[in-house]
């Protein structure tokens, strides 16, 4: 169940992002606690993405 919950949470995050991108929802429409959790998860994902970026964008070398 926990693995399913993690996947479902990601679906909800993507849904919220899509609603915000399409102007249906504003982040500020959500309760402050929900805004904080979404922002924390976005920062954590970005930090993870940056740490996994083994080849920087400025790297012109070929593989």
WOVEN-V265819 format. One record per residue. N is the residue number from 0. RES is the residue in one letter. PSI is psi in whole degrees, -180 to 180 (* if undefined). Layout:
n=<N/N>
res=<RES/RES>
psi=<PSI/PSI>
This chain:
n=<0/1/2/3/4/5/6/7/8/9/10/11/12/13/14/15/16/17/18/19/20/21/22/23/24/25/26/27/28/29/30/31/32/33/34/35/36/37/38/39/40/41/42/43/44/45/46/47/48/49/50/51/52/53/54/55/56/57/58/59/60/61/62>
res=<X/X/X/X/X/X/X/X/X/X/X/X/X/X/X/X/X/X/X/X/X/X/X/X/X/X/X/X/X/X/X/X/X/X/X/X/X/X/X/X/X/X/X/X/X/X/X/X/X/X/X/X/X/X/X/X/X/X/X/X/X/X/X>
psi=<-36/-41/-39/-40/-42/-45/-40/-37/-41/-38/-44/-41/-45/-39/-46/-44/-42/-43/-38/-46/-34/4/12/-30/145/145/-37/-10/-21/154/151/-37/-39/-41/-45/-46/-44/-44/-38/-44/-39/-44/-42/-43/-41/-42/-42/-44/-43/-38/-24/-7/91/-27/113/160/-27/-4/116/3/154/156/*>
